[in-house]
Amino acid sequence: MPDKRSILFLALFFLTVNARSQSLDQKLQTAFTLLEQDAQCKYASVSLTVLDAKTGETVFTAHPNMGLATASTLKTITAITAFNLLGKDFQYQTTLGYNGIISADGTLKGNLIIKGGGDPTLGSWRYESSKENTVLKIWVEAIRKAGIKKIEGRIIGDDTVFGNQKIPDGWNWQVLGNYYGAGTSGLCWRENQFDIKLQQSGTGNKVKLIKTIPVMPYVQFNNELLTGAAGSGDQAYAFLPVKNSMFFLSGTYAEDLSKRSISAALPDPAFDAAYRLTDTLNRLGIVLEGTTASTETLLSVQEQTPQATQILVNIASPKLSGIIFWMNKKSINLYAEQLLKTFAWKAGKSVTTDNGVQVLQGFWKAKGIGPNALNIFDGSGLSPGDRVTTSALATILSSAKKETWFSDFLKSLPVINDMTMKSGSISNVQAYAGYQTKNGRELCFSIIVNNYNGSSLGIKTKMFRVLDELK
């Protein structure tokens, strides 16, 4: 009679042989069932779609037509739509010009006007051509070349190209004022954010605000931010009501955090761009007799934004492929929202987020993906009301594979869990979407969990166990 160790060995042997003989869809079914039956998913909605990336053939699906919040995996749809509608070499244009005349002594009897063209990268530190100092230098050189030594009028930031709607429908008030909740603008500047330097002072005590970078003399702070216990992380929030310049800082900032800095959203990026140019010219001795203004500040006194009659210089943005690279690598919500509005602008529609959504939905409807499968409110996935199916997301990923710009898109995706994929997370939502090669077969996938309980680390680990079957 065989002993117990021999029986156990034989059982393990046959289990291993059986596991190896299982097909990929069987392995995925087993792994998915374990995830769906896990205690963290007791009240959750879980969906997975895996396709052959080249052919679009279904490899595995589970609840593929369930509409779910995507979080930042929605950026992959926005990016692929942008490549299709705009082209990989598309560039935004920002114009510096003036109205009035320049007198013989170099006095501009009129206004300097920075006309935004929707470029989300203007003043960004991520690109050499778009850095704040680079842009300011180009503007100053153009002003000097025109012979302007004094300005009797104003320096105006004009963001009218993208309309007045800054915040997409469905965003929570809690995100407004934080850098990741920065609103859109026809004239963006420094990714519509600034930094607040902090000094902790013992658990439970108020955090001291040291300074802002850059200096922000035109905003105020109501500071209720407290020092959190070691290990509690960054739980600080900057609240900013729309059309306001008073920030409410609340939450906690752990005493052991070494960065000692949080980032907040600019209240009026067009004004800030004009303000930085004004400050630069003042330091160089070019006198501004008027004030700094923006479309928003002019509207507040019922004035229309004047139009430039003479152009001094145009600044082109990085190409679309470069914009999408950073949008996905760093999950920049602003870039996605600017692209969504650009869809409406290029289609000749009124530039609103809603019209951008309609253009996006219309493009994919023509390719067989209905609007109910792409029921979205924004382009970044920050809205908890977005509802997208994993089938639609994976199908769109598959469609990109045959395009000439696919390599540019693929480069934009981060590597997570040794897989090329975009992640997404908002409250009780975790999602992944991307590409993986298994035994020479190129696959694309989308997996989304909504309304899980427990830790985000726990659900990520369990989702990775499913995705590991694709390796």
C-alpha positions as CSV (number, residue, x, y, z in Angstrom):
1,M,0.0,0.0,0.0
2,P,1.5,3.4,-1.0
3,D,2.2,5.7,1.9
4,K,0.6,9.2,2.4
5,R,3.6,11.0,0.9
6,S,3.4,9.0,-2.3
7,I,-0.3,9.7,-2.6
8,L,0.3,13.4,-2.0
9,F,3.1,13.5,-4.6
10,L,0.9,11.8,-7.2
11,A,-2.0,14.2,-6.5
12,L,0.3,17.2,-6.9
13,F,1.8,15.7,-10.0
14,F,-1.6,15.2,-11.7
15,L,-2.7,18.7,-10.6
16,T,0.4,20.2,-12.2
17,V,-0.1,18.2,-15.4
18,N,-3.7,19.2,-15.6
19,A,-2.9,22.9,-15.0
20,R,-0.3,22.8,-17.7
21,S,-2.7,21.1,-20.1
22,Q,-5.4,23.7,-19.6
23,S,-6.0,26.2,-22.3
24,L,-5.5,29.9,-21.8
25,D,-9.2,30.6,-21.6
26,Q,-9.6,27.8,-19.0
27,K,-6.7,29.3,-16.9
28,L,-8.2,32.7,-17.1
29,Q,-11.6,31.4,-16.1
30,T,-10.2,29.7,-13.0
31,A,-8.2,32.9,-12.1
32,F,-11.2,35.2,-12.8
33,T,-13.5,33.0,-10.7
34,L,-11.1,33.2,-7.7
35,L,-11.0,37.0,-8.1
36,E,-14.8,37.3,-8.4
37,Q,-15.4,35.0,-5.4
38,D,-12.8,36.8,-3.2
39,A,-14.1,38.5,-0.1
40,Q,-12.9,41.9,-1.4
41,C,-15.2,41.5,-4.4
42,K,-18.3,40.4,-2.4
43,Y,-20.2,43.5,-3.4
44,A,-18.1,44.4,-6.4
45,S,-18.7,44.4,-10.2
46,V,-15.9,42.7,-12.0
47,S,-15.2,42.4,-15.7
48,L,-12.4,41.1,-18.0
49,T,-12.0,41.0,-21.7
50,V,-8.9,39.6,-23.5
51,L,-8.6,39.8,-27.3
52,D,-6.0,38.8,-29.9
53,A,-4.4,42.2,-30.5
54,K,-3.9,41.7,-34.2
55,T,-7.2,40.1,-35.2
56,G,-9.6,41.2,-32.5
57,E,-10.6,37.6,-31.9
58,T,-12.0,36.9,-28.4
59,V,-9.6,35.0,-26.2
60,F,-11.6,35.3,-22.9
61,T,-14.5,37.4,-21.7
62,A,-16.4,37.7,-18.4
63,H,-19.2,40.2,-18.1
64,P,-17.8,42.1,-21.1
65,N,-20.8,44.3,-21.6
66,M,-21.0,45.6,-18.0
67,G,-20.6,49.3,-17.9
68,L,-18.1,50.3,-15.3
69,A,-16.1,53.3,-14.0
70,T,-12.7,53.1,-15.8
71,A,-10.6,55.6,-13.8
72,S,-7.5,56.5,-15.8
73,T,-7.7,53.6,-18.2
74,L,-10.1,55.9,-20.1
75,K,-7.0,57.8,-21.2
76,T,-6.1,55.0,-23.5
77,I,-9.4,55.6,-25.4
78,T,-8.8,59.3,-25.4
79,A,-5.3,58.8,-26.7
80,I,-6.3,56.4,-29.5
81,T,-9.1,58.7,-30.6
82,A,-6.7,61.6,-30.7
83,F,-4.2,59.7,-32.9
84,N,-7.1,58.9,-35.2
85,L,-8.7,62.3,-35.3
86,L,-5.7,64.6,-35.0
87,G,-2.7,62.7,-36.3
88,K,0.5,61.9,-34.5
89,D,2.2,65.1,-35.7
90,F,-0.6,67.5,-34.6
91,Q,0.6,70.6,-32.8
92,Y,-1.2,73.4,-30.9
93,Q,-0.3,77.0,-31.6
94,T,-0.1,79.9,-29.1
95,T,0.1,83.4,-30.4
96,L,1.6,86.6,-28.9
97,G,0.3,89.7,-30.6
98,Y,-0.9,93.2,-30.0
99,N,-3.6,95.7,-31.0
100,G,-3.1,99.5,-31.4
101,I,0.1,101.0,-32.7
102,I,3.8,101.3,-31.7
103,S,5.0,104.9,-31.7
104,A,8.4,106.1,-32.7
105,D,9.7,106.1,-29.1
106,G,8.7,102.4,-28.7
107,T,5.4,102.9,-26.8
108,L,2.7,100.4,-27.6
109,K,-0.5,102.3,-27.5
110,G,-2.6,99.2,-27.1
111,N,-2.5,95.8,-25.5
112,L,-0.2,92.8,-25.6
113,I,-2.4,89.7,-26.1
114,I,-1.4,86.1,-25.5
115,K,-3.9,84.1,-27.5
116,G,-4.1,80.5,-26.4
117,G,-4.8,77.7,-28.8
118,G,-5.5,74.9,-26.3
119,D,-1.9,73.8,-25.8
120,P,-1.8,71.9,-22.5
121,T,2.0,71.9,-22.4
122,L,2.7,75.6,-22.5
123,G,5.1,76.4,-19.6
124,S,5.4,72.7,-18.7
125,W,8.7,71.4,-17.3
126,R,8.5,68.1,-19.2
127,Y,9.6,69.5,-22.6
128,E,12.6,71.7,-23.4
129,S,10.6,73.7,-26.0
130,S,7.8,74.4,-23.6
131,K,9.5,75.2,-20.3
132,E,8.4,78.4,-18.6
133,N,11.7,80.3,-19.0
134,T,12.0,79.2,-22.7
135,V,8.5,80.5,-23.5
136,L,9.1,83.8,-21.7
137,K,12.4,84.3,-23.4
138,I,10.7,83.8,-26.8
139,W,8.0,86.3,-25.9
140,V,10.5,88.9,-24.6
141,E,12.7,88.6,-27.7
142,A,9.7,89.1,-30.0
143,I,8.6,92.2,-28.0
144,R,12.1,93.6,-28.2
145,K,12.4,92.9,-31.9
146,A,9.1,94.8,-32.4
147,G,10.8,97.8,-30.7
148,I,8.3,97.9,-27.8
149,K,9.8,99.6,-24.7
150,K,6.6,100.7,-22.9
151,I,3.0,99.4,-22.9
152,E,0.2,101.9,-22.3
153,G,-2.4,99.2,-22.3
154,R,-2.7,95.8,-20.6
155,I,-1.1,92.4,-21.0
156,I,-4.0,90.0,-21.5
157,G,-4.3,86.2,-21.4
158,D,-6.9,85.1,-23.9
159,D,-8.4,81.7,-23.3
160,T,-11.6,82.1,-25.3
161,V,-10.8,79.3,-27.8
162,F,-12.0,76.7,-25.4
163,G,-15.0,78.4,-23.9
164,N,-16.0,79.0,-20.3
165,Q,-16.6,75.5,-19.1
166,K,-13.5,74.6,-17.1
167,I,-14.7,71.5,-15.2
168,P,-16.3,68.4,-16.8
169,D,-19.6,67.3,-15.6
170,G,-19.4,64.6,-12.9
171,W,-16.2,65.6,-11.2
172,N,-16.4,65.6,-7.4
173,W,-15.9,68.9,-5.6
174,Q,-13.2,67.3,-3.6
175,V,-10.8,67.2,-6.6
176,L,-11.2,70.9,-7.5
177,G,-8.3,72.9,-6.4
178,N,-5.9,69.9,-6.4
179,Y,-3.4,69.7,-9.3
180,Y,-5.0,66.5,-10.7
181,G,-8.3,68.4,-10.8
182,A,-7.0,71.4,-12.6
183,G,-9.6,72.7,-15.1
184,T,-9.2,73.1,-18.8
185,S,-8.2,76.4,-20.5
186,G,-7.7,77.7,-23.9
187,L,-4.5,79.2,-22.5
188,C,-2.9,76.7,-20.1
189,W,0.2,77.5,-18.2
190,R,2.6,75.3,-16.2
191,E,0.1,72.5,-16.5
192,N,-2.3,74.8,-14.6
193,Q,-0.7,74.1,-11.3
194,F,1.7,75.5,-8.7
195,D,3.4,74.1,-5.6
196,I,2.9,74.8,-1.9
197,K,5.9,74.2,0.4
198,L,5.1,72.9,3.8
199,Q,6.6,72.4,7.3
200,Q,5.2,69.8,9.6
201,S,5.2,70.4,13.3
202,G,4.3,67.3,15.2
203,T,1.3,65.0,14.9
204,G,-1.9,66.8,15.3
205,N,-0.4,70.3,15.0
206,K,-1.1,72.6,12.1
207,V,1.1,72.4,9.1
208,K,2.9,75.6,8.3
209,L,2.8,77.1,4.8
210,I,6.3,78.2,3.9
211,K,5.9,79.6,0.4
212,T,4.5,78.9,-3.0
213,I,6.4,78.1,-6.2
214,P,6.1,80.3,-8.1
215,V,5.1,83.2,-5.8
216,M,1.3,83.6,-5.9
217,P,0.5,87.0,-4.5
218,Y,-3.0,87.1,-5.9
219,V,-4.3,84.0,-4.0
220,Q,-5.2,83.4,-0.4
221,F,-5.2,80.4,1.9
222,N,-7.5,79.2,4.6
223,N,-5.2,76.6,6.2
224,E,-6.6,73.8,8.3
225,L,-4.0,71.2,7.2
226,L,-2.7,69.1,10.2
227,T,0.4,67.1,10.6
228,G,-0.5,63.4,10.4
229,A,1.2,60.5,12.1
230,A,4.2,58.8,10.6
231,G,3.2,56.4,7.8
232,S,-0.2,58.1,7.2
233,G,1.1,59.6,3.9
234,D,-0.2,62.6,2.0
235,Q,-3.9,63.1,2.7
236,A,-3.9,66.8,2.0
237,Y,-6.6,68.5,-0.1
238,A,-6.8,71.9,-1.6
239,F,-10.4,73.0,-2.2
240,L,-11.1,75.8,-4.6
241,P,-14.6,76.9,-5.5
242,V,-15.0,77.8,-9.2
243,K,-14.1,81.4,-10.1
244,N,-12.5,81.9,-6.7
245,S,-9.0,82.6,-5.4
246,M,-9.3,81.4,-1.8
247,F,-7.9,77.9,-1.3
248,F,-9.2,75.8,1.7
249,L,-6.4,73.4,2.7
250,S,-7.6,70.5,4.8
251,G,-6.7,66.9,5.7
252,T,-3.3,65.6,7.0
253,Y,0.3,65.5,5.8
254,A,2.4,62.9,7.6
255,E,5.3,64.1,9.8
256,D,7.7,61.7,8.1
257,L,7.1,62.8,4.5
258,S,10.3,64.4,3.1
259,K,8.9,66.0,0.0
260,R,7.1,68.7,2.1
261,S,5.2,69.9,-0.8
262,I,1.7,69.6,-2.4
263,S,0.5,70.9,-5.8
264,A,-2.6,72.9,-6.3
265,A,-4.6,74.1,-9.4
266,L,-4.2,77.6,-10.8
267,P,-7.5,79.5,-10.4
268,D,-7.0,81.2,-13.8
269,P,-4.1,79.9,-15.9
270,A,-4.6,82.6,-18.6
271,F,-4.1,85.3,-16.0
272,D,-1.1,83.6,-14.5
273,A,0.6,83.4,-18.0
274,A,0.0,87.1,-18.5
275,Y,1.2,87.8,-14.9
276,R,4.5,86.0,-15.5
277,L,5.1,87.9,-18.7
278,T,4.3,91.2,-16.9
279,D,6.7,90.4,-14.1
280,T,9.5,89.4,-16.6
281,L,9.1,92.6,-18.6
282,N,9.1,94.8,-15.4
283,R,12.4,93.2,-14.3
284,L,13.8,94.0,-17.8
285,G,12.7,97.6,-17.7
286,I,9.9,97.3,-20.2
287,V,7.2,99.4,-18.4
288,L,3.5,98.3,-18.3
289,E,1.3,101.2,-17.4
290,G,-1.9,99.2,-17.6
291,T,-2.9,96.1,-15.7
292,T,-2.6,92.3,-16.1
293,A,-5.8,90.7,-17.2
294,S,-7.4,87.6,-18.6
295,T,-10.7,86.7,-20.3
296,E,-12.1,85.8,-17.0
297,T,-11.1,89.1,-15.2
298,L,-12.4,91.1,-18.1
299,L,-15.8,89.3,-18.1
300,S,-16.1,90.0,-14.4
301,V,-16.3,93.7,-15.3
302,Q,-18.3,93.0,-18.5
303,E,-15.5,93.7,-20.9
304,Q,-14.8,91.7,-24.1
305,T,-11.4,90.4,-24.8
306,P,-9.7,92.5,-27.5
307,Q,-8.3,90.7,-30.5
308,A,-4.7,91.1,-31.7
309,T,-4.3,92.9,-35.1
310,Q,-0.6,92.2,-35.4
311,I,1.2,88.9,-34.6
312,L,4.6,89.0,-32.9
313,V,5.3,85.3,-32.6
314,N,3.7,81.8,-32.6
315,I,4.8,79.0,-30.4
316,A,4.0,75.4,-31.5
317,S,3.4,72.7,-28.9
318,P,5.3,69.4,-28.9
319,K,3.7,66.9,-31.4
320,L,0.7,64.9,-30.3
321,S,2.8,61.7,-29.9
322,G,4.9,63.6,-27.3
323,I,1.8,64.9,-25.5
324,I,0.3,61.5,-25.3
325,F,3.6,60.0,-24.1
326,W,3.5,62.0,-20.9
327,M,-0.3,61.9,-20.6
328,N,-0.2,58.1,-20.1
329,K,3.2,57.8,-18.4
330,K,2.2,60.3,-15.6
331,S,-1.6,60.0,-16.0
332,I,-2.1,63.7,-16.6
333,N,-5.8,64.5,-16.4
334,L,-5.4,68.0,-17.8
335,Y,-3.9,66.6,-21.1
336,A,-6.8,64.2,-21.6
337,E,-9.4,66.9,-21.0
338,Q,-7.7,69.3,-23.4
339,L,-7.6,66.6,-26.0
340,L,-11.3,65.9,-25.6
341,K,-12.1,69.6,-26.1
342,T,-9.8,69.6,-29.1
343,F,-12.0,67.0,-30.7
344,A,-15.0,69.4,-30.6
345,W,-12.8,72.3,-31.8
346,K,-11.5,70.3,-34.8
347,A,-15.0,69.1,-35.7
348,G,-16.1,72.7,-35.9
349,K,-18.5,72.4,-32.9
350,S,-18.8,74.7,-29.9
351,V,-15.9,73.8,-27.7
352,T,-17.4,72.0,-24.7
353,T,-16.6,68.8,-23.0
354,D,-20.0,67.4,-23.9
355,N,-19.3,68.1,-27.6
356,G,-15.9,66.5,-27.3
357,V,-17.6,63.4,-25.9
358,Q,-20.1,63.4,-28.7
359,V,-17.3,63.5,-31.3
360,L,-15.5,60.7,-29.6
361,Q,-18.6,58.5,-29.4
362,G,-19.5,59.3,-33.0
363,F,-16.1,58.2,-34.2
364,W,-16.4,54.8,-32.4
365,K,-20.0,54.3,-33.3
366,A,-19.0,54.3,-36.9
367,K,-16.7,51.5,-36.1
368,G,-19.4,49.4,-34.3
369,I,-19.0,50.5,-30.7
370,G,-22.2,52.1,-29.5
371,P,-22.4,55.2,-27.2
372,N,-23.8,53.1,-24.3
373,A,-20.6,51.1,-24.3
374,L,-18.7,54.5,-24.0
375,N,-21.0,56.4,-21.6
376,I,-18.5,59.0,-20.4
377,F,-18.4,62.5,-19.0
378,D,-14.7,63.3,-19.5
379,G,-11.5,62.2,-21.2
380,S,-9.4,61.4,-18.1
381,G,-11.6,59.0,-16.2
382,L,-11.6,61.2,-13.1
383,S,-15.4,61.3,-13.2
384,P,-16.9,58.4,-11.1
385,G,-19.9,58.5,-13.4
386,D,-18.0,57.2,-16.4
387,R,-19.3,53.9,-17.6
388,V,-17.3,51.9,-20.2
389,T,-17.3,48.2,-21.0
390,T,-14.2,46.1,-21.0
391,S,-15.3,44.8,-24.4
392,A,-15.3,48.3,-25.8
393,L,-12.0,49.2,-24.2
394,A,-10.2,46.1,-25.4
395,T,-11.6,46.4,-28.9
396,I,-10.3,50.0,-29.1
397,L,-6.9,48.8,-28.0
398,S,-7.0,46.1,-30.6
399,S,-7.9,48.6,-33.3
400,A,-4.7,50.6,-32.6
401,K,-2.5,47.7,-33.3
402,K,-2.7,48.0,-37.1
403,E,-2.1,51.8,-37.2
404,T,1.2,53.4,-38.3
405,W,1.3,55.3,-35.0
406,F,0.9,52.3,-32.8
407,S,4.5,52.2,-31.6
408,D,4.1,55.8,-30.4
409,F,1.0,54.8,-28.4
410,L,2.7,51.7,-27.0
411,K,5.7,53.7,-25.8
412,S,3.3,55.9,-23.8
413,L,2.0,53.0,-21.6
414,P,3.8,52.4,-18.3
415,V,5.2,49.0,-17.4
416,I,3.3,47.6,-14.4
417,N,3.7,44.1,-13.0
418,D,6.1,43.5,-15.9
419,M,3.3,44.2,-18.4
420,T,2.7,47.1,-20.7
421,M,-0.5,48.7,-19.4
422,K,-2.3,51.7,-18.1
423,S,-3.6,51.6,-14.6
424,G,-6.6,53.5,-13.2
425,S,-7.8,54.1,-9.7
426,I,-10.4,56.3,-8.0
427,S,-12.5,55.6,-4.9
428,N,-13.2,51.8,-4.8
429,V,-12.3,51.5,-8.5
430,Q,-9.2,49.7,-9.9
431,A,-8.6,49.0,-13.5
432,Y,-5.8,48.0,-16.0
433,A,-5.7,48.0,-19.8
434,G,-2.9,47.2,-22.1
435,Y,-0.9,44.6,-24.1
436,Q,0.9,41.4,-23.4
437,T,2.5,38.7,-25.5
438,K,2.0,35.0,-24.5
439,N,3.8,32.2,-26.4
440,G,4.3,34.6,-29.4
441,R,0.7,35.6,-29.5
442,E,0.0,39.4,-29.0
443,L,-2.9,40.0,-26.7
444,C,-4.7,43.1,-25.4
445,F,-6.9,43.3,-22.4
446,S,-9.1,45.3,-20.0
447,I,-9.9,44.3,-16.5
448,I,-12.0,46.5,-14.2
449,V,-13.2,46.1,-10.6
450,N,-15.8,48.6,-9.2
451,N,-17.0,48.8,-5.6
452,Y,-14.4,46.5,-4.0
453,N,-13.8,46.7,-0.3
454,G,-10.6,46.6,1.7
455,S,-7.1,47.9,0.6
456,S,-6.2,49.0,-2.8
457,L,-2.9,47.0,-2.5
458,G,-4.9,43.8,-1.8
459,I,-7.2,44.2,-4.9
460,K,-4.2,45.0,-7.1
461,T,-2.4,41.9,-6.0
462,K,-5.4,39.7,-6.8
463,M,-6.0,41.4,-10.2
464,F,-2.3,40.8,-11.0
465,R,-2.9,37.0,-10.3
466,V,-5.4,37.0,-13.1
467,L,-3.3,39.0,-15.5
468,D,-0.3,36.8,-14.7
469,E,-2.0,34.1,-16.8
470,L,-1.2,36.2,-19.8
471,K,2.5,36.1,-19.3
